[in-house]
Amino acid sequence: MTNNRVIFHAENKDKTLQFNNKGSTAYLVQVWVDQGNDKSTPDIADAPFIVTPQIFRINPNVGQTARLLYTGDNQQPRDRESIFYLNFHQIPALNQSTADQNKLIMTLNSRLKVFYRPKTIVGNVEAMPKQWTFKLQQNAKGSSVIVNNPTGYYANLTTATLKVKQQSYSIDPKSIAMIAPYSSATWPIPEKITVNQDSVLSVTYVNDYGAIARQDIPVQQP
């Protein structure tokens, strides 16, 4: 696909997906959407979306479009995004002249996030990062950074560094994950740290365009 995420605006009936094959082999591609099961298959796909065509051939050095259609009613929340996952399974074509030779054929299954975005979400997605805050909590093993996302959009954070005076403390990337709307995440730091009003949490995140952006999050005032 030409993008690494899909933003599906709820007021639209469908979304065009663009696939490009820049290689020298033709592929058979199968596409489906699930609600978060990374072992999903087309037979058990449970998301309120369909893709048409669901199966198509894409030849070398050409493109192919497909349509993503929302099939649900109004059961999704209207004040926040909902997340689904688009799967596309790629099967390479076999060359008839070498079909009887021993070879290893690899298929590839890719998953992308699909953000279902109602028009009724309060606030602007571009302004979302400026609304994030954090606070520090002490515990027996050290400290924990608690990041709050008070918006109706998913916060897809990738790295984080806590800056306190002249010291910097890197957050383990394995503990950093996407923060759902109107929720928070807790990230451990194996040291006891005290923050002041000038402390900031410097993060990188993935924006709507799939690019990495940076934001300094202020400490939450009591």
Biotite code that builds the C-alpha atoms (Angstrom):
import biotite.structure as struc

atoms = struc.array([
    struc.Atom([0.000, 0.000, 0.000], chain_id="A", res_id=1, res_name="MET", atom_name="CA", element="C"),
    struc.Atom([1.055, 3.581, -0.545], chain_id="A", res_id=2, res_name="THR", atom_name="CA", element="C"),
    struc.Atom([0.133, 4.583, 3.045], chain_id="A", res_id=3, res_name="ASN", atom_name="CA", element="C"),
    struc.Atom([0.982, 3.046, 6.420], chain_id="A", res_id=4, res_name="ASN", atom_name="CA", element="C"),
    struc.Atom([-2.412, 3.848, 8.007], chain_id="A", res_id=5, res_name="ARG", atom_name="CA", element="C"),
    struc.Atom([-5.982, 4.490, 6.923], chain_id="A", res_id=6, res_name="VAL", atom_name="CA", element="C"),
    struc.Atom([-8.125, 7.380, 8.202], chain_id="A", res_id=7, res_name="ILE", atom_name="CA", element="C"),
    struc.Atom([-11.772, 6.548, 7.484], chain_id="A", res_id=8, res_name="PHE", atom_name="CA", element="C"),
    struc.Atom([-13.992, 9.601, 7.982], chain_id="A", res_id=9, res_name="HIS", atom_name="CA", element="C"),
    struc.Atom([-17.406, 8.473, 9.206], chain_id="A", res_id=10, res_name="ALA", atom_name="CA", element="C"),
    struc.Atom([-19.306, 10.868, 6.942], chain_id="A", res_id=11, res_name="GLU", atom_name="CA", element="C"),
    struc.Atom([-17.824, 9.172, 3.854], chain_id="A", res_id=12, res_name="ASN", atom_name="CA", element="C"),
    struc.Atom([-19.307, 6.036, 2.333], chain_id="A", res_id=13, res_name="LYS", atom_name="CA", element="C"),
    struc.Atom([-16.005, 4.549, 1.286], chain_id="A", res_id=14, res_name="ASP", atom_name="CA", element="C"),
    struc.Atom([-12.238, 5.005, 1.130], chain_id="A", res_id=15, res_name="LYS", atom_name="CA", element="C"),
    struc.Atom([-9.977, 4.236, -1.815], chain_id="A", res_id=16, res_name="THR", atom_name="CA", element="C"),
    struc.Atom([-6.955, 2.057, -1.084], chain_id="A", res_id=17, res_name="LEU", atom_name="CA", element="C"),
    struc.Atom([-4.002, 2.222, -3.448], chain_id="A", res_id=18, res_name="GLN", atom_name="CA", element="C"),
    struc.Atom([-1.671, -0.738, -3.986], chain_id="A", res_id=19, res_name="PHE", atom_name="CA", element="C"),
    struc.Atom([1.495, -0.609, -6.112], chain_id="A", res_id=20, res_name="ASN", atom_name="CA", element="C"),
    struc.Atom([3.696, -3.475, -7.283], chain_id="A", res_id=21, res_name="ASN", atom_name="CA", element="C"),
    struc.Atom([7.197, -2.174, -7.962], chain_id="A", res_id=22, res_name="LYS", atom_name="CA", element="C"),
    struc.Atom([8.702, -5.645, -8.255], chain_id="A", res_id=23, res_name="GLY", atom_name="CA", element="C"),
    struc.Atom([9.177, -8.047, -11.151], chain_id="A", res_id=24, res_name="SER", atom_name="CA", element="C"),
    struc.Atom([6.726, -10.707, -9.894], chain_id="A", res_id=25, res_name="THR", atom_name="CA", element="C"),
    struc.Atom([2.943, -10.704, -10.075], chain_id="A", res_id=26, res_name="ALA", atom_name="CA", element="C"),
    struc.Atom([1.050, -11.207, -6.827], chain_id="A", res_id=27, res_name="TYR", atom_name="CA", element="C"),
    struc.Atom([-2.355, -12.404, -5.759], chain_id="A", res_id=28, res_name="LEU", atom_name="CA", element="C"),
    struc.Atom([-3.575, -10.121, -2.962], chain_id="A", res_id=29, res_name="VAL", atom_name="CA", element="C"),
    struc.Atom([-6.360, -10.858, -0.477], chain_id="A", res_id=30, res_name="GLN", atom_name="CA", element="C"),
    struc.Atom([-7.677, -8.091, 1.798], chain_id="A", res_id=31, res_name="VAL", atom_name="CA", element="C"),
    struc.Atom([-9.839, -8.111, 4.945], chain_id="A", res_id=32, res_name="TRP", atom_name="CA", element="C"),
    struc.Atom([-10.427, -6.090, 8.138], chain_id="A", res_id=33, res_name="VAL", atom_name="CA", element="C"),
    struc.Atom([-10.551, -7.259, 11.774], chain_id="A", res_id=34, res_name="ASP", atom_name="CA", element="C"),
    struc.Atom([-11.151, -5.679, 15.181], chain_id="A", res_id=35, res_name="GLN", atom_name="CA", element="C"),
    struc.Atom([-7.768, -6.495, 16.708], chain_id="A", res_id=36, res_name="GLY", atom_name="CA", element="C"),
    struc.Atom([-7.205, -10.236, 16.325], chain_id="A", res_id=37, res_name="ASN", atom_name="CA", element="C"),
    struc.Atom([-3.727, -10.523, 14.781], chain_id="A", res_id=38, res_name="ASP", atom_name="CA", element="C"),
    struc.Atom([-4.499, -14.140, 13.864], chain_id="A", res_id=39, res_name="LYS", atom_name="CA", element="C"),
    struc.Atom([-7.646, -13.251, 11.946], chain_id="A", res_id=40, res_name="SER", atom_name="CA", element="C"),
    struc.Atom([-8.407, -14.698, 8.520], chain_id="A", res_id=41, res_name="THR", atom_name="CA", element="C"),
    struc.Atom([-10.904, -13.664, 5.836], chain_id="A", res_id=42, res_name="PRO", atom_name="CA", element="C"),
    struc.Atom([-13.258, -16.381, 7.119], chain_id="A", res_id=43, res_name="ASP", atom_name="CA", element="C"),
    struc.Atom([-13.434, -14.966, 10.656], chain_id="A", res_id=44, res_name="ILE", atom_name="CA", element="C"),
    struc.Atom([-12.961, -11.264, 9.902], chain_id="A", res_id=45, res_name="ALA", atom_name="CA", element="C"),
    struc.Atom([-15.285, -9.494, 12.356], chain_id="A", res_id=46, res_name="ASP", atom_name="CA", element="C"),
    struc.Atom([-14.967, -5.785, 11.559], chain_id="A", res_id=47, res_name="ALA", atom_name="CA", element="C"),
    struc.Atom([-17.885, -3.793, 10.076], chain_id="A", res_id=48, res_name="PRO", atom_name="CA", element="C"),
    struc.Atom([-15.969, -3.227, 6.845], chain_id="A", res_id=49, res_name="PHE", atom_name="CA", element="C"),
    struc.Atom([-15.674, -4.946, 3.504], chain_id="A", res_id=50, res_name="ILE", atom_name="CA", element="C"),
    struc.Atom([-13.064, -4.470, 0.808], chain_id="A", res_id=51, res_name="VAL", atom_name="CA", element="C"),
    struc.Atom([-13.943, -4.738, -2.858], chain_id="A", res_id=52, res_name="THR", atom_name="CA", element="C"),
    struc.Atom([-12.425, -6.503, -4.647], chain_id="A", res_id=53, res_name="PRO", atom_name="CA", element="C"),
    struc.Atom([-11.439, -8.789, -1.789], chain_id="A", res_id=54, res_name="GLN", atom_name="CA", element="C"),
    struc.Atom([-9.028, -10.753, -4.005], chain_id="A", res_id=55, res_name="ILE", atom_name="CA", element="C"),
    struc.Atom([-7.147, -9.361, -6.979], chain_id="A", res_id=56, res_name="PHE", atom_name="CA", element="C"),
    struc.Atom([-4.029, -9.910, -9.077], chain_id="A", res_id=57, res_name="ARG", atom_name="CA", element="C"),
    struc.Atom([-1.480, -7.135, -9.300], chain_id="A", res_id=58, res_name="ILE", atom_name="CA", element="C"),
    struc.Atom([1.052, -7.397, -12.086], chain_id="A", res_id=59, res_name="ASN", atom_name="CA", element="C"),
    struc.Atom([4.644, -6.116, -11.993], chain_id="A", res_id=60, res_name="PRO", atom_name="CA", element="C"),
    struc.Atom([5.097, -2.344, -12.180], chain_id="A", res_id=61, res_name="ASN", atom_name="CA", element="C"),
    struc.Atom([1.399, -1.513, -12.084], chain_id="A", res_id=62, res_name="VAL", atom_name="CA", element="C"),
    struc.Atom([-1.064, -0.232, -9.497], chain_id="A", res_id=63, res_name="GLY", atom_name="CA", element="C"),
    struc.Atom([-4.384, -1.480, -8.228], chain_id="A", res_id=64, res_name="GLN", atom_name="CA", element="C"),
    struc.Atom([-7.122, 0.265, -6.281], chain_id="A", res_id=65, res_name="THR", atom_name="CA", element="C"),
    struc.Atom([-9.649, -1.251, -3.901], chain_id="A", res_id=66, res_name="ALA", atom_name="CA", element="C"),
    struc.Atom([-12.582, 0.276, -2.019], chain_id="A", res_id=67, res_name="ARG", atom_name="CA", element="C"),
    struc.Atom([-12.981, 0.059, 1.738], chain_id="A", res_id=68, res_name="LEU", atom_name="CA", element="C"),
    struc.Atom([-16.659, 0.301, 2.716], chain_id="A", res_id=69, res_name="LEU", atom_name="CA", element="C"),
    struc.Atom([-18.155, 0.666, 6.172], chain_id="A", res_id=70, res_name="TYR", atom_name="CA", element="C"),
    struc.Atom([-21.037, -1.787, 6.656], chain_id="A", res_id=71, res_name="THR", atom_name="CA", element="C"),
    struc.Atom([-22.001, -1.024, 10.255], chain_id="A", res_id=72, res_name="GLY", atom_name="CA", element="C"),
    struc.Atom([-24.789, 1.162, 11.557], chain_id="A", res_id=73, res_name="ASP", atom_name="CA", element="C"),
    struc.Atom([-24.193, 3.857, 14.169], chain_id="A", res_id=74, res_name="ASN", atom_name="CA", element="C"),
    struc.Atom([-22.878, 1.493, 16.837], chain_id="A", res_id=75, res_name="GLN", atom_name="CA", element="C"),
    struc.Atom([-19.435, 3.124, 16.947], chain_id="A", res_id=76, res_name="GLN", atom_name="CA", element="C"),
    struc.Atom([-18.873, 5.885, 19.555], chain_id="A", res_id=77, res_name="PRO", atom_name="CA", element="C"),
    struc.Atom([-19.521, 9.361, 18.189], chain_id="A", res_id=78, res_name="ARG", atom_name="CA", element="C"),
    struc.Atom([-17.183, 11.221, 20.556], chain_id="A", res_id=79, res_name="ASP", atom_name="CA", element="C"),
    struc.Atom([-13.985, 9.312, 19.756], chain_id="A", res_id=80, res_name="ARG", atom_name="CA", element="C"),
    struc.Atom([-12.137, 7.270, 17.168], chain_id="A", res_id=81, res_name="GLU", atom_name="CA", element="C"),
    struc.Atom([-12.544, 3.519, 16.845], chain_id="A", res_id=82, res_name="SER", atom_name="CA", element="C"),
    struc.Atom([-9.679, 1.363, 15.649], chain_id="A", res_id=83, res_name="ILE", atom_name="CA", element="C"),
    struc.Atom([-9.648, -1.605, 13.279], chain_id="A", res_id=84, res_name="PHE", atom_name="CA", element="C"),
    struc.Atom([-6.935, -3.414, 11.339], chain_id="A", res_id=85, res_name="TYR", atom_name="CA", element="C"),
    struc.Atom([-6.588, -3.859, 7.594], chain_id="A", res_id=86, res_name="LEU", atom_name="CA", element="C"),
    struc.Atom([-4.867, -7.080, 6.502], chain_id="A", res_id=87, res_name="ASN", atom_name="CA", element="C"),
    struc.Atom([-3.504, -7.772, 3.056], chain_id="A", res_id=88, res_name="PHE", atom_name="CA", element="C"),
    struc.Atom([-2.021, -11.153, 2.193], chain_id="A", res_id=89, res_name="HIS", atom_name="CA", element="C"),
    struc.Atom([0.411, -11.305, -0.738], chain_id="A", res_id=90, res_name="GLN", atom_name="CA", element="C"),
    struc.Atom([1.000, -14.565, -2.638], chain_id="A", res_id=91, res_name="ILE", atom_name="CA", element="C"),
    struc.Atom([3.676, -14.490, -5.378], chain_id="A", res_id=92, res_name="PRO", atom_name="CA", element="C"),
    struc.Atom([2.923, -15.994, -8.763], chain_id="A", res_id=93, res_name="ALA", atom_name="CA", element="C"),
    struc.Atom([4.871, -19.062, -9.918], chain_id="A", res_id=94, res_name="LEU", atom_name="CA", element="C"),
    struc.Atom([6.808, -19.147, -13.156], chain_id="A", res_id=95, res_name="ASN", atom_name="CA", element="C"),
    struc.Atom([5.576, -22.150, -15.146], chain_id="A", res_id=96, res_name="GLN", atom_name="CA", element="C"),
    struc.Atom([9.031, -22.788, -16.574], chain_id="A", res_id=97, res_name="SER", atom_name="CA", element="C"),
    struc.Atom([10.454, -23.348, -13.082], chain_id="A", res_id=98, res_name="THR", atom_name="CA", element="C"),
    struc.Atom([7.331, -24.650, -11.322], chain_id="A", res_id=99, res_name="ALA", atom_name="CA", element="C"),
    struc.Atom([8.773, -28.175, -10.955], chain_id="A", res_id=100, res_name="ASP", atom_name="CA", element="C"),
    struc.Atom([11.995, -26.987, -9.300], chain_id="A", res_id=101, res_name="GLN", atom_name="CA", element="C"),
    struc.Atom([12.550, -27.059, -5.548], chain_id="A", res_id=102, res_name="ASN", atom_name="CA", element="C"),
    struc.Atom([12.142, -23.583, -4.120], chain_id="A", res_id=103, res_name="LYS", atom_name="CA", element="C"),
    struc.Atom([10.989, -21.712, -1.055], chain_id="A", res_id=104, res_name="LEU", atom_name="CA", element="C"),
    struc.Atom([7.849, -19.644, -1.664], chain_id="A", res_id=105, res_name="ILE", atom_name="CA", element="C"),
    struc.Atom([7.172, -16.956, 0.928], chain_id="A", res_id=106, res_name="MET", atom_name="CA", element="C"),
    struc.Atom([3.843, -15.211, 1.413], chain_id="A", res_id=107, res_name="THR", atom_name="CA", element="C"),
    struc.Atom([3.560, -11.963, 3.305], chain_id="A", res_id=108, res_name="LEU", atom_name="CA", element="C"),
    struc.Atom([0.734, -10.774, 5.529], chain_id="A", res_id=109, res_name="ASN", atom_name="CA", element="C"),
    struc.Atom([0.716, -7.064, 6.448], chain_id="A", res_id=110, res_name="SER", atom_name="CA", element="C"),
    struc.Atom([-1.507, -5.224, 8.943], chain_id="A", res_id=111, res_name="ARG", atom_name="CA", element="C"),
    struc.Atom([-2.317, -1.520, 9.013], chain_id="A", res_id=112, res_name="LEU", atom_name="CA", element="C"),
    struc.Atom([-4.344, 0.496, 11.488], chain_id="A", res_id=113, res_name="LYS", atom_name="CA", element="C"),
    struc.Atom([-7.720, 1.796, 10.332], chain_id="A", res_id=114, res_name="VAL", atom_name="CA", element="C"),
    struc.Atom([-8.988, 4.781, 12.337], chain_id="A", res_id=115, res_name="PHE", atom_name="CA", element="C"),
    struc.Atom([-12.754, 5.261, 12.051], chain_id="A", res_id=116, res_name="TYR", atom_name="CA", element="C"),
    struc.Atom([-13.141, 8.976, 12.742], chain_id="A", res_id=117, res_name="ARG", atom_name="CA", element="C"),
    struc.Atom([-16.566, 10.555, 13.447], chain_id="A", res_id=118, res_name="PRO", atom_name="CA", element="C"),
    struc.Atom([-17.050, 14.189, 12.502], chain_id="A", res_id=119, res_name="LYS", atom_name="CA", element="C"),
    struc.Atom([-18.523, 14.836, 15.959], chain_id="A", res_id=120, res_name="THR", atom_name="CA", element="C"),
    struc.Atom([-15.225, 14.451, 17.855], chain_id="A", res_id=121, res_name="ILE", atom_name="CA", element="C"),
    struc.Atom([-14.530, 17.589, 19.878], chain_id="A", res_id=122, res_name="VAL", atom_name="CA", element="C"),
    struc.Atom([-11.283, 19.328, 18.934], chain_id="A", res_id=123, res_name="GLY", atom_name="CA", element="C"),
    struc.Atom([-8.874, 19.229, 16.035], chain_id="A", res_id=124, res_name="ASN", atom_name="CA", element="C"),
    struc.Atom([-6.559, 16.272, 15.409], chain_id="A", res_id=125, res_name="VAL", atom_name="CA", element="C"),
    struc.Atom([-3.650, 18.606, 14.601], chain_id="A", res_id=126, res_name="GLU", atom_name="CA", element="C"),
    struc.Atom([-4.009, 20.230, 18.028], chain_id="A", res_id=127, res_name="ALA", atom_name="CA", element="C"),
    struc.Atom([-4.256, 16.890, 19.861], chain_id="A", res_id=128, res_name="MET", atom_name="CA", element="C"),
    struc.Atom([-0.551, 16.577, 20.874], chain_id="A", res_id=129, res_name="PRO", atom_name="CA", element="C"),
    struc.Atom([-0.674, 19.935, 22.669], chain_id="A", res_id=130, res_name="LYS", atom_name="CA", element="C"),
    struc.Atom([-3.368, 18.578, 24.987], chain_id="A", res_id=131, res_name="GLN", atom_name="CA", element="C"),
    struc.Atom([-1.336, 15.626, 26.282], chain_id="A", res_id=132, res_name="TRP", atom_name="CA", element="C"),
    struc.Atom([-0.024, 15.930, 29.841], chain_id="A", res_id=133, res_name="THR", atom_name="CA", element="C"),
    struc.Atom([1.998, 13.734, 32.156], chain_id="A", res_id=134, res_name="PHE", atom_name="CA", element="C"),
    struc.Atom([2.643, 13.256, 35.852], chain_id="A", res_id=135, res_name="LYS", atom_name="CA", element="C"),
    struc.Atom([5.185, 11.254, 37.822], chain_id="A", res_id=136, res_name="LEU", atom_name="CA", element="C"),
    struc.Atom([4.287, 8.648, 40.408], chain_id="A", res_id=137, res_name="GLN", atom_name="CA", element="C"),
    struc.Atom([6.686, 7.053, 42.883], chain_id="A", res_id=138, res_name="GLN", atom_name="CA", element="C"),
    struc.Atom([6.585, 3.318, 43.546], chain_id="A", res_id=139, res_name="ASN", atom_name="CA", element="C"),
    struc.Atom([8.653, 0.659, 45.289], chain_id="A", res_id=140, res_name="ALA", atom_name="CA", element="C"),
    struc.Atom([10.813, -0.101, 42.229], chain_id="A", res_id=141, res_name="LYS", atom_name="CA", element="C"),
    struc.Atom([11.361, 3.455, 41.048], chain_id="A", res_id=142, res_name="GLY", atom_name="CA", element="C"),
    struc.Atom([9.014, 5.847, 39.288], chain_id="A", res_id=143, res_name="SER", atom_name="CA", element="C"),
    struc.Atom([6.250, 5.732, 36.705], chain_id="A", res_id=144, res_name="SER", atom_name="CA", element="C"),
    struc.Atom([5.380, 8.264, 34.052], chain_id="A", res_id=145, res_name="VAL", atom_name="CA", element="C"),
    struc.Atom([1.618, 8.504, 33.559], chain_id="A", res_id=146, res_name="ILE", atom_name="CA", element="C"),
    struc.Atom([0.670, 10.061, 30.216], chain_id="A", res_id=147, res_name="VAL", atom_name="CA", element="C"),
    struc.Atom([-2.864, 11.378, 29.812], chain_id="A", res_id=148, res_name="ASN", atom_name="CA", element="C"),
    struc.Atom([-4.656, 11.663, 26.477], chain_id="A", res_id=149, res_name="ASN", atom_name="CA", element="C"),
    struc.Atom([-7.800, 13.772, 27.107], chain_id="A", res_id=150, res_name="PRO", atom_name="CA", element="C"),
    struc.Atom([-8.815, 13.844, 23.433], chain_id="A", res_id=151, res_name="THR", atom_name="CA", element="C"),
    struc.Atom([-11.078, 11.751, 21.223], chain_id="A", res_id=152, res_name="GLY", atom_name="CA", element="C"),
    struc.Atom([-8.132, 10.669, 19.033], chain_id="A", res_id=153, res_name="TYR", atom_name="CA", element="C"),
    struc.Atom([-5.653, 7.808, 19.402], chain_id="A", res_id=154, res_name="TYR", atom_name="CA", element="C"),
    struc.Atom([-2.166, 8.926, 20.460], chain_id="A", res_id=155, res_name="ALA", atom_name="CA", element="C"),
    struc.Atom([0.305, 6.716, 18.609], chain_id="A", res_id=156, res_name="ASN", atom_name="CA", element="C"),
    struc.Atom([3.507, 7.461, 20.553], chain_id="A", res_id=157, res_name="LEU", atom_name="CA", element="C"),
    struc.Atom([6.804, 5.793, 19.589], chain_id="A", res_id=158, res_name="THR", atom_name="CA", element="C"),
    struc.Atom([9.598, 7.134, 21.852], chain_id="A", res_id=159, res_name="THR", atom_name="CA", element="C"),
    struc.Atom([9.756, 9.177, 25.051], chain_id="A", res_id=160, res_name="ALA", atom_name="CA", element="C"),
    struc.Atom([12.446, 10.932, 27.107], chain_id="A", res_id=161, res_name="THR", atom_name="CA", element="C"),
    struc.Atom([11.820, 12.580, 30.470], chain_id="A", res_id=162, res_name="LEU", atom_name="CA", element="C"),
    struc.Atom([13.837, 15.767, 30.975], chain_id="A", res_id=163, res_name="LYS", atom_name="CA", element="C"),
    struc.Atom([14.298, 16.964, 34.555], chain_id="A", res_id=164, res_name="VAL", atom_name="CA", element="C"),
    struc.Atom([16.684, 19.897, 34.998], chain_id="A", res_id=165, res_name="LYS", atom_name="CA", element="C"),
    struc.Atom([19.939, 18.759, 33.377], chain_id="A", res_id=166, res_name="GLN", atom_name="CA", element="C"),
    struc.Atom([19.079, 15.044, 33.434], chain_id="A", res_id=167, res_name="GLN", atom_name="CA", element="C"),
    struc.Atom([17.380, 12.950, 30.753], chain_id="A", res_id=168, res_name="SER", atom_name="CA", element="C"),
    struc.Atom([15.724, 9.578, 31.330], chain_id="A", res_id=169, res_name="TYR", atom_name="CA", element="C"),
    struc.Atom([14.815, 7.452, 28.309], chain_id="A", res_id=170, res_name="SER", atom_name="CA", element="C"),
    struc.Atom([11.640, 5.382, 28.522], chain_id="A", res_id=171, res_name="ILE", atom_name="CA", element="C"),
    struc.Atom([11.986, 1.752, 27.434], chain_id="A", res_id=172, res_name="ASP", atom_name="CA", element="C"),
    struc.Atom([10.445, 1.635, 23.913], chain_id="A", res_id=173, res_name="PRO", atom_name="CA", element="C"),
    struc.Atom([8.929, -1.771, 24.727], chain_id="A", res_id=174, res_name="LYS", atom_name="CA", element="C"),
    struc.Atom([6.635, -0.132, 27.280], chain_id="A", res_id=175, res_name="SER", atom_name="CA", element="C"),
    struc.Atom([5.428, 2.583, 24.900], chain_id="A", res_id=176, res_name="ILE", atom_name="CA", element="C"),
    struc.Atom([2.193, 1.867, 23.065], chain_id="A", res_id=177, res_name="ALA", atom_name="CA", element="C"),
    struc.Atom([-0.736, 3.642, 21.526], chain_id="A", res_id=178, res_name="MET", atom_name="CA", element="C"),
    struc.Atom([-2.951, 5.488, 24.021], chain_id="A", res_id=179, res_name="ILE", atom_name="CA", element="C"),
    struc.Atom([-6.685, 5.221, 23.423], chain_id="A", res_id=180, res_name="ALA", atom_name="CA", element="C"),
    struc.Atom([-8.957, 8.297, 23.514], chain_id="A", res_id=181, res_name="PRO", atom_name="CA", element="C"),
    struc.Atom([-9.811, 9.670, 26.951], chain_id="A", res_id=182, res_name="TYR", atom_name="CA", element="C"),
    struc.Atom([-7.381, 7.337, 28.700], chain_id="A", res_id=183, res_name="SER", atom_name="CA", element="C"),
    struc.Atom([-3.837, 7.207, 30.036], chain_id="A", res_id=184, res_name="SER", atom_name="CA", element="C"),
    struc.Atom([-0.786, 4.955, 29.935], chain_id="A", res_id=185, res_name="ALA", atom_name="CA", element="C"),
    struc.Atom([1.791, 4.169, 32.617], chain_id="A", res_id=186, res_name="THR", atom_name="CA", element="C"),
    struc.Atom([5.462, 3.754, 31.724], chain_id="A", res_id=187, res_name="TRP", atom_name="CA", element="C"),
    struc.Atom([8.011, 2.576, 34.317], chain_id="A", res_id=188, res_name="PRO", atom_name="CA", element="C"),
    struc.Atom([11.376, 4.219, 35.045], chain_id="A", res_id=189, res_name="ILE", atom_name="CA", element="C"),
    struc.Atom([13.790, 2.150, 37.187], chain_id="A", res_id=190, res_name="PRO", atom_name="CA", element="C"),
    struc.Atom([14.828, 5.191, 39.248], chain_id="A", res_id=191, res_name="GLU", atom_name="CA", element="C"),
    struc.Atom([13.194, 7.402, 41.849], chain_id="A", res_id=192, res_name="LYS", atom_name="CA", element="C"),
    struc.Atom([12.797, 10.801, 40.231], chain_id="A", res_id=193, res_name="ILE", atom_name="CA", element="C"),
    struc.Atom([11.272, 14.064, 41.375], chain_id="A", res_id=194, res_name="THR", atom_name="CA", element="C"),
    struc.Atom([9.926, 16.431, 38.729], chain_id="A", res_id=195, res_name="VAL", atom_name="CA", element="C"),
    struc.Atom([9.358, 20.181, 38.914], chain_id="A", res_id=196, res_name="ASN", atom_name="CA", element="C"),
    struc.Atom([7.154, 22.542, 36.933], chain_id="A", res_id=197, res_name="GLN", atom_name="CA", element="C"),
    struc.Atom([9.819, 22.904, 34.232], chain_id="A", res_id=198, res_name="ASP", atom_name="CA", element="C"),
    struc.Atom([10.062, 19.154, 33.573], chain_id="A", res_id=199, res_name="SER", atom_name="CA", element="C"),
    struc.Atom([8.942, 17.939, 30.153], chain_id="A", res_id=200, res_name="VAL", atom_name="CA", element="C"),
    struc.Atom([8.337, 14.606, 28.498], chain_id="A", res_id=201, res_name="LEU", atom_name="CA", element="C"),
    struc.Atom([9.699, 14.766, 24.965], chain_id="A", res_id=202, res_name="SER", atom_name="CA", element="C"),
    struc.Atom([7.936, 12.248, 22.714], chain_id="A", res_id=203, res_name="VAL", atom_name="CA", element="C"),
    struc.Atom([7.784, 11.261, 19.085], chain_id="A", res_id=204, res_name="THR", atom_name="CA", element="C"),
    struc.Atom([4.528, 10.110, 17.552], chain_id="A", res_id=205, res_name="TYR", atom_name="CA", element="C"),
    struc.Atom([3.025, 9.053, 14.221], chain_id="A", res_id=206, res_name="VAL", atom_name="CA", element="C"),
    struc.Atom([0.718, 11.651, 12.683], chain_id="A", res_id=207, res_name="ASN", atom_name="CA", element="C"),
    struc.Atom([-2.151, 11.277, 10.198], chain_id="A", res_id=208, res_name="ASP", atom_name="CA", element="C"),
    struc.Atom([0.274, 11.149, 7.286], chain_id="A", res_id=209, res_name="TYR", atom_name="CA", element="C"),
    struc.Atom([2.324, 8.305, 8.767], chain_id="A", res_id=210, res_name="GLY", atom_name="CA", element="C"),
    struc.Atom([5.249, 10.644, 9.466], chain_id="A", res_id=211, res_name="ALA", atom_name="CA", element="C"),
    struc.Atom([7.159, 10.887, 12.736], chain_id="A", res_id=212, res_name="ILE", atom_name="CA", element="C"),
    struc.Atom([6.595, 14.157, 14.608], chain_id="A", res_id=213, res_name="ALA", atom_name="CA", element="C"),
    struc.Atom([7.824, 15.466, 17.970], chain_id="A", res_id=214, res_name="ARG", atom_name="CA", element="C"),
    struc.Atom([6.015, 17.033, 20.907], chain_id="A", res_id=215, res_name="GLN", atom_name="CA", element="C"),
    struc.Atom([7.130, 18.239, 24.366], chain_id="A", res_id=216, res_name="ASP", atom_name="CA", element="C"),
    struc.Atom([4.487, 17.304, 26.929], chain_id="A", res_id=217, res_name="ILE", atom_name="CA", element="C"),
    struc.Atom([4.269, 19.540, 30.023], chain_id="A", res_id=218, res_name="PRO", atom_name="CA", element="C"),
    struc.Atom([3.980, 18.146, 33.531], chain_id="A", res_id=219, res_name="VAL", atom_name="CA", element="C"),
    struc.Atom([0.424, 18.033, 34.838], chain_id="A", res_id=220, res_name="GLN", atom_name="CA", element="C"),
    struc.Atom([-0.084, 20.645, 37.533], chain_id="A", res_id=221, res_name="GLN", atom_name="CA", element="C"),
    struc.Atom([-1.775, 19.490, 40.762], chain_id="A", res_id=222, res_name="PRO", atom_name="CA", element="C"),
])
